[in-house]
Amino acid sequence: VQLQASGGGLVQPGGSLRLSCAASGSIFSIDAVGWYRQAPGKQRELVAALTSGGSTNYADSVKGRFTISRDNAKNTVYLQMNSLKPDDTAVYHCYADVYTDTWTRRDYWGQGTLVTVSS
């Protein structure tokens, strides 16, 4: 199983970006998905998570600005980021809790995509 993240880049403060993370390989089903980020010199933090049942969890710093969603048919998770701030600058990593068969489950991680918010 591989996760391929994309959509990062340079954006001005107040701008928007949409990150995508596509899972491929031997996938039976996907449970929870989400995004973490890590800025230089800072600890990794959870940005957003989404369960298979539709429950979401967001970091306080992104509530009201970021939206996580998923397309189960495409095995893809998205992170819509609006009203971006310089403090959102980080490498964003996606993860997915994947079942490769009925009983085998583990987390997989994408390679990270850099988001830079700067004027």
C-alpha positions as semicolon CSV with decimal commas, in nm:
position;residue;x (nm);y (nm);z (nm)
1;V;0,000;0,000;0,000
2;Q;0,127;0,346;-0,090
3;L;-0,003;0,692;-0,008
4;Q;0,080;0,973;-0,249
5;A;0,030;1,326;-0,121
6;S;0,009;1,628;-0,345
7;G;-0,116;1,985;-0,362
8;G;0,137;2,170;-0,151
9;G;0,305;2,488;-0,263
10;L;0,360;2,855;-0,197
11;V;0,057;3,068;-0,117
12;Q;0,005;3,416;0,018
13;P;-0,154;3,475;0,357
14;G;-0,530;3,454;0,326
15;G;-0,507;3,218;0,032
16;S;-0,625;2,861;-0,012
17;L;-0,481;2,525;-0,103
18;R;-0,625;2,177;-0,134
19;L;-0,411;1,882;-0,043
20;S;-0,484;1,536;-0,178
21;C;-0,364;1,197;-0,064
22;A;-0,435;0,895;-0,281
23;A;-0,395;0,541;-0,152
24;S;-0,311;0,257;-0,386
25;G;-0,222;-0,108;-0,362
26;S;-0,384;-0,404;-0,196
27;I;-0,661;-0,227;-0,008
28;F;-0,960;-0,408;0,138
29;S;-1,097;-0,101;0,314
30;I;-0,983;0,220;0,481
31;D;-1,087;0,319;0,831
32;A;-0,962;0,650;0,970
33;V;-0,767;0,898;0,762
34;G;-0,601;1,224;0,849
35;W;-0,331;1,482;0,818
36;Y;-0,043;1,577;1,043
37;R;0,200;1,861;0,997
38;Q;0,546;1,944;1,119
39;A;0,699;2,287;1,103
40;P;1,074;2,347;1,138
41;G;1,177;2,325;1,502
42;K;0,831;2,220;1,615
43;Q;0,670;1,894;1,713
44;R;0,445;1,710;1,474
45;E;0,081;1,790;1,536
46;L;-0,248;1,644;1,426
47;V;-0,425;1,880;1,188
48;A;-0,739;1,688;1,103
49;A;-0,878;1,337;1,119
50;L;-1,182;1,169;0,970
51;T;-1,324;0,831;1,062
52;S;-1,502;0,594;0,827
53;G;-1,820;0,688;1,008
54;G;-1,778;1,055;0,928
55;S;-1,659;1,188;1,262
56;T;-1,400;1,463;1,239
57;N;-1,139;1,605;1,470
58;Y;-0,948;1,927;1,407
59;A;-0,664;2,107;1,577
60;D;-0,795;2,420;1,749
61;S;-0,565;2,632;1,534
62;V;-0,736;2,524;1,209
63;K;-1,100;2,495;1,313
64;G;-1,323;2,693;1,083
65;R;-1,050;2,724;0,820
66;F;-0,962;2,366;0,721
67;T;-1,194;2,090;0,608
68;I;-1,106;1,723;0,575
69;S;-1,299;1,500;0,339
70;R;-1,265;1,168;0,162
71;D;-1,370;0,998;-0,159
72;N;-1,399;0,630;-0,072
73;A;-1,440;0,526;-0,436
74;K;-1,102;0,682;-0,515
75;N;-0,935;0,591;-0,183
76;T;-0,842;0,956;-0,154
77;V;-0,847;1,201;0,135
78;Y;-0,847;1,577;0,094
79;L;-0,760;1,874;0,311
80;Q;-0,913;2,203;0,201
81;M;-0,720;2,484;0,363
82;N;-0,864;2,835;0,356
83;S;-0,756;3,164;0,513
84;L;-0,403;3,036;0,537
85;K;-0,163;3,197;0,781
86;P;0,217;3,199;0,797
87;D;0,189;2,970;1,102
88;D;0,038;2,705;0,874
89;T;0,373;2,668;0,700
90;A;0,484;2,308;0,745
91;V;0,529;1,973;0,579
92;Y;0,191;1,802;0,574
93;H;0,174;1,425;0,599
94;C;-0,133;1,216;0,534
95;Y;-0,207;0,882;0,693
96;A;-0,463;0,610;0,646
97;D;-0,566;0,322;0,866
98;V;-0,583;0,046;0,606
99;Y;-0,723;-0,304;0,609
100;T;-0,545;-0,518;0,351
101;D;-0,783;-0,805;0,427
102;T;-1,058;-0,871;0,680
103;W;-0,817;-0,901;0,972
104;T;-0,495;-0,721;0,878
105;R;-0,483;-0,352;0,963
106;R;-0,205;-0,096;0,995
107;D;-0,131;0,271;0,943
108;Y;0,032;0,391;0,625
109;W;0,188;0,733;0,571
110;G;0,239;0,957;0,272
111;Q;0,571;1,119;0,189
112;G;0,473;1,470;0,290
113;T;0,396;1,781;0,093
114;L;0,535;2,125;0,177
115;V;0,298;2,415;0,235
116;T;0,456;2,759;0,256
117;V;0,244;3,060;0,347
118;S;0,432;3,379;0,279
119;S;0,395;3,713;0,108
